[in-house]
Amino acid sequence: MQSQRKVGVYAYRNEWQHASLNIILTNSLLLNSYEEFFRKHDVTGQQYNILRILREHHPKPVSTSVLRNNMLDKMSDTSRLVGRLKSKGLVDVERNISDKRLVNIVISDKGFKLLDQIGDNLYKLDNLLQGLSEEEAITLTSLLTKAQESIASAEERLSNVLQMNEAV
């Protein structure tokens, strides 16, 4: 009943809707907490994600397309995010010598220092779900992975049902 009030629904069509709305609510709570955490370090969650990817590739430069493919949010405006990181001195950007349409992006020393500062405080993000036992966190991860697979195959399942209905 508590979750129903939080999302403004007082009767669910079924347990799949109930689960979907709970995932959306939980996602919103987590994203808000993450953004508040990163705001204290003068970056957004997406900017942190880019810095983390650049650190993993360092010292090799990375293009915006590589960043976009590795980001949690594939719909991010990577070029704009890189521009903001550059203006903060957290990344260095140079034209790609072999392809002038591309840029090479590397994390700067200042970017490394910021990641170290953030790393010292990541336990605060871990704390958000430590109301769950470790076993519950493992189960939740497994269920969320299964939900992601279900979402990826939903169109195929629906298409099969529609084909079966047309055959009748």
Secondary structure by P-SEA (a helix, b strand, c coil): caaaaaacccccccaaaaaaaaaaaaaaaaaaaaaaaaaaacccaaaaaaaaaaaaaccbbbcaaaaaaaccccccaaaaaaaaaaaaccbbbbcccccccbbbbbbcaaaaaaaaaaaacccccccccccccaaaaaaaaaaaaaaaaaaaaaaaaaaaaaaaaaac
